[in-house]
């Protein structure tokens, strides 16, 4: 699990928009968290509670950082089996024979 230091983030609070009525329009309950070293921004404004929005935004930031840290494994090429090669060549020979027989002899 990735540890996010308090010195690496900047937390901003702002007034959330959308449905929610008078309470939502008068309190700064929406949260935006910036991770300064990477520039990743996570925000949450679903809840009327600033504390709950901060928890949701921190979880989103943690997921984004884990996705950034994840290494993609390089594909290891495997050898084509001998039987598969033979089957492919047999199919090609049959097709070429069909095409050869289509030509008219003069």
HELIX and SHEET records of a PDB file:
HELIX    1   1 UNK A    6  UNK A    8  5                                   3    
HELIX    2   2 UNK A   21  UNK A   26  1                                   6    
HELIX    3   3 UNK A   50  UNK A   69  1                                  20    
HELIX    4   4 UNK A   82  UNK A  102  1                                  21    
SHEET    1   A 3 UNK A   9  UNK A  14  0                                        
SHEET    2   A 3 UNK A  30  UNK A  35 -1                                        
SHEET    3   A 3 UNK A  40  UNK A  44 -1                                        
END                                                                             
